[in-house]
Amino acid sequence: MSITLTDQDKTTLRTAAYGAVTLLSAAGAAGSPHKIATEGSIALASATGLIGHVLAEKTRDINLNGKSVAELADHVLPALTAAMSLLKQQDPAEAGNFRNTVLVAIDAATHTHQGEPSPTLAEMTRKITEALDAA
């Protein structure tokens, strides 16, 4: 199946994926937000296929300038759902690839902590997963 993504579609995918990592970083501020962001971003940059190509493109078009975790979540969580909806309409396999890519990034980011993630980080992970599954 052929998939066609507009520039806006690609921006939505990048905002959703990198936004999820940014949310985890903001939620894990008591730990090591830099390490969370780094590990999650490396996982996203390692994606393959169409999703990998989209996530590897420039990210200057992403607007993740929320002043609080809540503002950031208000922007990112709907972007995750929109990205999944968009991909499910065009190619369900790519939707699955995107979902798995984001979940791998979440896993990489949350394993930067010793032991179990904090309750705040666990709750943000749950919200991200729910947004991915809402489509």
trRosetta pair geometry for C-beta under 8 A, 3 or more apart (Angstrom, degrees):
i j d omega theta_ij theta_ji phi_ij phi_ji
1 90 7.6 155 141 157 122 66
1 91 5.0 168 97 -107 128 102
1 93 7.6 145 42 26 120 115
3 50 6.3 36 64 -142 135 167
3 87 7.8 11 -146 -136 142 70
3 90 4.6 89 -131 148 93 125
3 91 4.6 -69 -74 -11 122 131
3 94 5.9 15 -63 -13 166 160
4 90 7.2 -144 39 -140 59 137
5 9 4.0 -136 -162 93 83 132
5 10 5.3 102 141 -55 124 82
5 13 7.5 -19 -153 -12 145 136
5 50 7.9 138 -12 176 134 118
5 54 6.8 -18 93 -99 167 129
5 86 8.0 74 -118 153 92 126
5 90 7.8 -161 -70 56 76 176
6 9 4.6 107 48 1 71 101
6 10 7.2 -133 96 -2 42 85
7 10 5.7 -53 -151 36 34 112
7 11 6.4 38 149 -21 65 104
7 61 7.9 -122 169 -149 98 171
8 11 5.5 -50 -148 35 34 114
8 12 6.5 39 151 -22 64 101
9 12 5.7 -53 -153 32 32 113
9 13 6.6 31 150 -18 64 104
9 86 5.8 172 -140 179 102 149
10 13 5.7 -52 -150 35 34 112
10 14 6.4 29 154 -14 67 106
10 54 5.1 -148 -137 -148 90 104
10 57 6.5 -1 172 55 132 150
11 14 5.9 -57 -145 41 31 107
11 15 6.0 33 155 -21 66 109
11 61 4.8 -87 -114 125 110 126
11 62 6.9 180 -160 -80 78 61
12 15 5.7 -54 -142 38 27 112
12 16 6.2 29 157 -20 63 108
12 79 5.7 -164 -161 -155 73 89
12 82 5.5 -92 -169 109 132 118
12 83 5.3 -180 135 -80 97 83
12 86 6.6 99 95 -4 144 157
13 16 5.8 -57 -148 36 27 111
13 17 6.3 16 160 -11 64 111
13 51 7.2 -144 -178 -135 136 77
13 54 5.2 5 96 141 145 141
13 55 7.1 -103 132 -69 107 75
13 83 5.0 120 -100 -132 58 119
13 86 7.8 -109 -63 75 92 138
13 87 7.8 87 -97 -53 113 116
13 98 6.8 -99 -142 -129 105 131
14 17 6.1 -59 -140 42 29 104
14 18 5.7 5 172 5 69 114
14 54 6.7 -140 -56 149 88 90
14 55 6.2 152 -104 -116 79 56
14 57 7.2 -94 -72 69 138 95
14 59 5.7 -164 178 -120 134 82
14 61 7.1 83 71 73 142 97
14 62 5.3 -113 121 -71 107 116
15 18 6.8 -62 -129 52 19 92
15 19 5.1 26 165 -28 59 125
15 62 4.9 169 -90 -132 71 91
15 63 7.2 -4 -116 40 120 62
15 64 7.2 174 -144 -62 78 93
15 75 7.5 -93 174 148 120 99
15 76 6.9 -150 153 -114 84 67
15 79 4.6 -95 108 -165 109 156
16 19 5.7 -57 -132 39 15 115
16 20 6.5 23 160 -27 56 102
16 76 6.7 128 -125 -163 44 70
16 79 4.1 -155 -77 128 80 96
16 80 4.4 138 -153 -85 107 51
16 82 7.2 -153 -70 61 129 85
16 83 4.1 -88 2 -17 165 145
16 102 7.3 -55 135 -93 95 138
17 20 6.0 -51 -157 23 26 110
17 21 7.2 17 150 -8 59 102
17 44 5.3 127 156 -131 120 129
17 55 5.8 -55 86 -109 161 116
17 83 7.6 164 -37 -154 79 173
17 98 7.4 -111 -74 -163 112 89
17 101 6.7 -22 -125 114 126 112
17 102 5.5 -128 -120 -91 76 93
17 105 6.9 100 -172 15 88 162
18 21 5.6 -52 -155 38 42 111
18 22 6.2 46 146 -22 69 106
18 41 7.0 39 -126 -107 89 87
18 44 6.5 149 -79 139 70 176
18 55 7.7 151 -45 -146 95 94
18 59 6.2 77 -36 -147 168 134
18 62 5.8 -9 69 -147 135 169
18 64 7.0 -109 115 -43 101 148
19 22 5.3 -53 -145 38 35 115
19 23 6.3 41 154 -23 67 101
19 62 7.2 -156 -54 -168 89 121
19 64 5.6 -169 -104 -102 81 117
19 72 7.1 180 -162 178 94 91
19 75 6.8 -130 -143 106 143 93
19 76 3.3 -172 151 -119 128 111
19 79 5.9 74 37 66 156 140
19 80 7.4 -130 80 -50 117 91
20 23 5.7 -49 -150 32 30 113
20 24 6.7 30 151 -16 62 103
20 40 7.6 -149 102 -175 83 136
20 76 6.3 164 -64 173 49 127
20 80 6.3 84 -68 -84 111 124
20 102 5.4 59 46 -158 166 109
20 105 6.7 101 94 94 118 126
20 106 6.5 -64 150 -71 120 98
20 128 4.9 92 -141 -141 106 131
21 24 5.7 -53 -152 35 34 112
21 25 6.4 37 150 -21 65 106
21 36 7.4 168 -174 142 78 82
21 37 5.9 102 150 -131 104 57
21 40 3.3 162 -130 128 114 139
21 41 5.8 138 150 -58 165 67
21 44 6.6 -91 -35 -26 142 133
21 105 5.5 -73 -74 157 107 124
21 106 7.7 -137 -87 -80 65 55
21 109 5.8 -179 -135 -71 81 150
22 25 5.5 -53 -148 36 33 114
22 26 6.3 31 154 -17 66 105
22 37 6.8 40 -98 -113 52 104
22 64 5.1 17 115 -177 178 147
22 72 6.4 -128 120 -170 112 135
22 76 7.0 -162 65 -83 107 149
23 26 5.8 -55 -146 38 30 109
23 27 6.1 25 156 -15 66 110
23 69 6.9 93 -146 -154 73 86
23 72 5.8 175 -93 126 79 119
23 73 6.0 90 -124 -85 124 76
23 76 5.5 -147 -47 77 124 161
23 77 8.0 84 -85 -54 160 80
23 124 5.5 -176 142 -173 102 124
23 127 7.9 -111 155 84 146 118
23 128 6.6 163 80 -73 141 115
24 27 5.7 -58 -141 42 29 108
24 28 5.9 12 162 -5 66 116
24 36 5.4 -147 122 169 99 126
24 37 7.9 167 81 -75 91 57
24 40 6.2 141 61 -64 137 155
24 106 6.4 171 -68 -129 148 72
24 109 4.8 76 116 130 152 145
24 110 6.7 -99 -159 -64 133 82
24 121 6.5 56 -154 -144 80 88
24 124 5.8 164 -98 114 57 133
24 125 7.0 52 -104 -72 106 76
24 128 7.5 -22 -57 -35 97 151
25 28 6.1 -67 -139 48 23 99
25 29 7.5 65 151 -71 55 67
25 33 4.3 82 -177 -162 84 85
25 34 7.7 77 -148 -63 117 19
25 36 4.5 171 -98 92 69 116
25 37 4.2 27 -89 -60 144 92
25 40 7.3 -120 -48 25 99 140
25 109 7.3 -89 -59 -161 73 129
26 29 6.1 -7 -170 -48 37 105
26 33 6.9 56 -76 -131 28 126
26 69 4.7 168 132 -98 126 90
26 72 6.0 118 12 49 166 160
27 69 6.0 98 -74 -135 71 139
27 120 5.0 -169 179 143 92 98
27 121 5.3 143 119 -94 110 54
27 123 7.5 -151 -162 70 141 86
27 124 3.9 -124 -38 -31 173 154
28 31 4.5 -38 172 38 97 115
28 32 7.3 -22 135 53 113 42
28 33 5.8 157 87 -90 84 66
28 36 4.9 125 67 -57 142 160
28 109 7.8 -176 6 156 153 100
28 110 7.8 -169 -72 -110 144 64
28 112 8.0 94 154 67 158 117
28 113 7.3 -128 -150 -58 129 119
28 117 7.5 -73 -100 -156 115 100
28 118 6.6 150 -120 30 74 119
28 120 7.1 168 -82 96 47 106
28 121 4.7 44 -81 -88 95 116
28 124 7.9 -112 -36 39 80 145
29 33 5.1 6 -107 -57 55 124
30 118 6.5 81 61 -64 124 166
30 120 7.5 102 13 42 119 141
31 35 7.7 -89 131 56 100 114
31 36 6.9 90 88 -42 118 120
31 112 7.1 125 142 100 133 104
31 113 5.4 -63 -136 -94 151 102
31 118 6.7 -154 -40 -17 115 123
31 121 7.4 7 -1 -54 136 141
32 35 3.8 23 121 23 123 116
32 36 6.3 152 93 -19 69 84
32 112 6.1 -112 66 139 115 127
32 113 7.8 176 25 -83 95 67
33 36 5.5 -54 -145 37 34 115
33 37 6.2 32 158 -17 68 107
34 37 5.9 -57 -148 39 28 108
34 38 6.2 28 154 -20 64 110
35 38 5.6 -53 -142 37 31 113
35 39 6.2 26 162 -14 66 108
35 112 4.5 155 129 -169 113 145
36 39 6.3 -60 -146 40 24 104
36 40 6.2 17 160 -12 62 115
36 109 4.6 57 -166 -168 74 94
36 110 7.5 39 -131 -75 101 38
36 112 5.4 -138 -80 35 60 147
37 40 6.0 -62 -144 43 26 108
37 41 5.9 23 161 -18 65 114
37 109 7.4 46 -67 -126 21 114
38 41 6.0 -61 -144 39 24 108
38 42 6.3 26 158 -21 63 107
39 42 5.8 -52 -147 33 29 113
39 43 6.6 31 154 -19 62 105
39 108 4.5 -159 154 146 99 96
39 109 5.1 161 86 -92 103 49
39 111 7.4 -137 157 63 156 82
39 112 5.3 -169 3 -62 151 116
40 43 5.7 -55 -154 34 33 112
40 44 6.6 30 151 -16 66 105
40 105 4.4 67 -158 177 76 92
40 106 7.0 37 -119 -80 109 30
40 108 5.7 160 -87 84 46 102
40 109 3.5 11 -61 -66 105 118
41 44 5.6 -52 -147 37 36 111
41 45 6.1 33 155 -17 68 108
41 105 7.6 66 -58 -146 20 116
42 45 5.7 -58 -144 41 30 109
42 46 6.3 30 154 -23 63 110
42 108 6.9 -128 70 153 95 152
43 46 5.7 -61 -150 34 29 113
43 47 7.7 56 148 -48 58 81
43 101 7.6 155 143 -174 91 67
43 104 5.1 -167 -178 122 125 92
43 105 4.0 175 90 -99 125 63
43 107 7.7 149 -123 61 163 80
43 108 4.1 176 -49 17 137 153
43 109 7.4 -101 16 -34 135 81
44 47 6.0 -23 -170 -17 42 113
44 55 5.1 -136 166 -180 94 142
44 101 6.6 80 -122 163 62 104
44 102 7.8 28 -97 -98 97 51
44 105 4.9 27 -53 -92 84 137
45 55 6.7 -145 -94 128 40 111
45 56 6.4 92 -144 -98 69 76
46 52 7.6 -65 127 -124 26 110
47 51 5.1 -79 157 110 137 98
47 52 3.7 -162 109 -89 77 76
47 55 5.3 66 44 41 133 142
47 56 7.8 -146 61 -40 92 90
47 97 7.8 106 -166 162 112 98
47 101 4.5 24 -107 -132 126 130
48 51 7.6 44 78 64 33 87
48 52 4.3 -3 -113 -28 10 151
49 52 5.4 109 48 11 49 103
49 53 7.3 -97 119 -3 34 92
49 94 7.5 -159 138 -116 130 83
49 97 5.7 -65 74 -168 148 156
50 53 5.8 -57 -153 35 33 110
50 54 6.4 29 153 -17 67 106
50 94 5.6 -27 63 -124 133 122
50 97 7.4 100 53 88 89 151
51 54 5.8 -56 -148 37 32 110
51 55 6.1 24 158 -13 68 110
51 94 6.5 161 -47 -162 99 85
51 97 5.0 -169 -6 123 138 111
51 98 5.1 -174 -110 -84 136 70
51 101 5.4 -160 136 -20 144 158
52 55 6.0 -59 -141 42 27 105
52 56 6.1 27 159 -22 64 112
52 101 7.7 -161 -67 -113 68 142
53 56 5.8 -59 -145 35 27 112
53 57 7.1 41 154 -36 60 95
54 57 6.1 -44 -163 9 34 114
55 101 7.3 -155 -32 161 154 147
58 61 6.8 86 109 -4 97 93
59 62 5.0 -21 -180 6 81 121
63 75 7.3 -104 99 -174 90 149
64 72 6.4 41 -166 -135 81 100
64 75 7.2 179 -116 97 56 139
64 76 7.3 41 -119 -70 98 109
66 69 7.4 98 116 -109 133 9
66 70 7.6 -162 175 77 134 46
66 71 3.3 170 -155 102 107 99
66 72 3.4 -147 44 -60 147 67
66 73 7.7 121 -156 8 177 50
66 74 7.3 140 -110 42 136 93
66 75 6.1 -158 -56 11 118 127
67 71 5.6 49 40 28 65 155
68 71 4.8 99 51 6 77 99
68 72 7.0 -142 94 -2 42 89
69 72 5.6 -59 -149 41 32 113
69 73 6.1 35 153 -22 67 108
69 124 7.8 -86 -171 -98 126 126
70 73 5.7 -54 -144 37 29 112
70 74 6.4 36 153 -25 63 103
71 74 5.6 -50 -151 29 32 116
71 75 6.9 21 153 -11 61 106
72 75 6.0 -66 -159 39 32 106
72 76 5.8 12 157 -7 72 118
73 76 5.9 -63 -126 47 30 100
73 77 5.3 25 -179 -19 72 114
73 124 7.9 -120 -94 -131 119 93
73 127 6.9 -12 -146 137 123 148
74 77 7.2 -29 -107 32 13 103
74 78 7.5 4 172 -1 44 111
75 78 7.1 -80 -169 41 21 99
75 79 6.5 16 150 -19 62 118
76 79 5.4 -62 -149 37 34 115
76 80 6.4 39 155 -25 69 100
76 131 7.9 65 124 139 74 174
77 80 5.7 -46 -152 27 34 114
77 81 6.9 29 153 -12 63 103
77 127 6.3 -59 -105 155 127 103
77 128 7.3 -122 -106 -101 80 50
77 131 4.3 -140 -159 -93 76 145
78 81 5.6 -56 -150 40 39 110
78 82 6.0 40 152 -21 71 107
78 131 7.5 -102 -62 -147 20 120
79 82 5.5 -53 -141 40 32 112
79 83 6.1 38 156 -24 65 105
80 83 5.8 -53 -148 33 27 112
80 84 6.6 23 155 -14 61 106
80 102 7.2 107 -133 -147 108 166
80 128 6.5 -178 -96 -155 169 67
80 131 3.9 70 82 127 130 120
80 132 5.4 -69 165 -69 116 63
81 84 5.9 -56 -150 38 31 109
81 85 6.2 33 152 -21 65 108
81 131 5.0 -100 -47 -173 87 77
81 132 7.5 -132 -82 -84 53 19
81 134 4.6 -34 -115 75 116 117
81 135 5.3 167 -162 -64 66 82
82 85 5.6 -54 -145 37 31 114
82 86 6.1 35 156 -21 65 108
82 135 7.9 173 -69 -95 10 112
83 86 5.8 -54 -147 36 27 113
83 87 6.4 18 159 -10 63 110
83 98 6.2 -149 145 163 113 150
84 87 6.0 -61 -145 42 29 104
84 88 6.0 31 158 -22 66 109
84 95 5.6 79 -154 -154 65 104
84 98 6.8 -164 -93 92 65 129
84 99 6.5 56 -108 -71 110 100
84 132 5.7 131 -61 -158 142 54
84 133 7.8 -109 -175 -68 172 14
84 134 7.5 123 63 61 142 67
84 135 3.5 -157 105 -8 111 151
85 88 5.9 -55 -143 35 26 110
85 89 6.5 27 157 -21 61 106
85 135 4.2 -152 -63 -142 69 113
86 89 6.1 -60 -158 31 26 111
86 90 6.7 0 157 0 62 112
87 90 6.0 -69 -145 48 34 98
87 91 6.3 -55 -174 62 72 72
87 92 7.6 111 135 -109 81 25
87 94 4.8 -128 -163 103 111 97
87 95 3.7 155 111 -81 110 75
87 98 5.5 179 -21 6 172 143
88 92 5.5 35 -139 -101 62 70
88 95 4.4 45 -69 -75 65 160
88 135 5.7 163 -2 135 140 128
90 94 6.9 -26 91 52 99 134
91 94 4.1 57 93 11 112 111
91 95 6.9 175 94 -14 59 81
92 95 5.2 -49 -149 32 40 117
92 96 6.5 42 152 -18 67 100
93 96 5.7 -52 -154 35 34 112
93 97 6.5 37 147 -21 65 104
94 97 5.2 -47 -145 35 39 116
94 98 6.3 43 153 -21 67 100
95 98 5.8 -51 -149 34 31 111
95 99 6.4 31 152 -18 63 107
95 135 7.5 -132 -156 90 130 148
96 99 5.7 -53 -144 37 32 112
96 100 6.2 29 157 -16 65 108
97 100 5.9 -57 -147 40 28 109
97 101 6.2 32 153 -24 63 108
98 101 5.6 -55 -148 34 29 114
98 102 6.5 25 156 -15 65 105
99 102 6.0 -58 -151 37 29 107
99 103 6.3 24 153 -16 65 110
99 132 5.1 118 -127 -179 93 126
100 103 5.6 -57 -144 41 32 111
100 104 6.2 36 156 -22 67 103
101 104 5.8 -52 -149 33 29 111
101 105 6.6 29 152 -17 62 105
102 105 5.6 -55 -151 36 34 113
102 106 6.4 37 150 -21 66 103
102 128 7.2 -151 156 163 120 116
102 132 6.2 -173 80 -91 144 137
103 106 5.4 -48 -146 35 35 114
103 107 6.3 39 153 -21 65 103
103 129 7.3 62 -101 -103 98 92
103 132 7.5 -106 -56 43 94 178
104 107 5.6 -52 -148 36 32 113
104 108 6.3 32 153 -18 65 105
105 108 5.7 -53 -146 37 31 111
105 109 6.1 28 155 -18 65 109
106 109 5.8 -59 -146 40 28 109
106 110 6.1 15 162 -10 66 112
106 125 5.7 119 -176 -130 127 95
106 128 6.2 173 -95 95 138 148
106 129 7.7 -130 70 -60 178 89
107 110 6.2 -62 -139 42 25 100
107 111 6.2 20 162 -19 62 113
108 111 6.2 -64 -146 35 24 107
108 112 7.8 44 151 -42 55 90
109 112 6.3 -38 -174 -6 38 114
110 113 6.7 -37 179 16 55 108
110 117 4.7 -37 -165 -76 107 135
110 121 5.9 144 -123 158 99 123
110 125 6.2 12 -69 -78 147 137
113 116 7.5 -30 109 103 128 23
113 117 5.5 128 40 -102 148 58
113 118 7.2 -155 -120 -20 163 78
113 121 7.3 163 -24 54 148 170
116 122 7.7 -2 166 -62 97 126
117 121 4.0 -113 173 94 114 124
117 122 5.0 149 92 -57 112 80
117 125 7.0 78 91 -15 164 138
118 121 4.6 92 53 9 81 102
118 122 6.9 -145 92 -5 41 88
119 122 5.5 -56 -143 40 32 113
119 123 6.2 34 157 -21 66 106
120 123 5.8 -54 -148 35 28 110
120 124 6.5 26 154 -16 63 105
121 124 5.8 -53 -147 37 32 109
121 125 6.4 37 152 -22 64 105
122 125 5.6 -52 -150 34 32 115
122 126 6.5 35 151 -21 63 103
123 126 5.5 -50 -151 33 34 114
123 127 6.5 34 151 -19 65 103
124 127 5.6 -51 -147 36 35 112
124 128 6.4 38 153 -20 66 104
125 128 5.8 -54 -148 35 31 112
125 129 6.3 29 154 -17 64 108
126 129 5.8 -57 -148 39 29 111
126 130 6.3 32 153 -20 65 107
127 130 5.6 -52 -146 36 31 114
127 131 6.5 33 153 -21 63 104
128 131 5.7 -54 -151 34 31 111
128 132 6.6 31 151 -18 64 104
129 132 5.6 -53 -151 35 34 113
129 133 6.3 20 155 -9 66 112
130 133 5.9 -66 -144 46 30 103
130 134 6.2 48 154 -47 66 101
131 134 5.6 -38 -144 8 31 121
132 135 7.4 -48 175 2 34 104
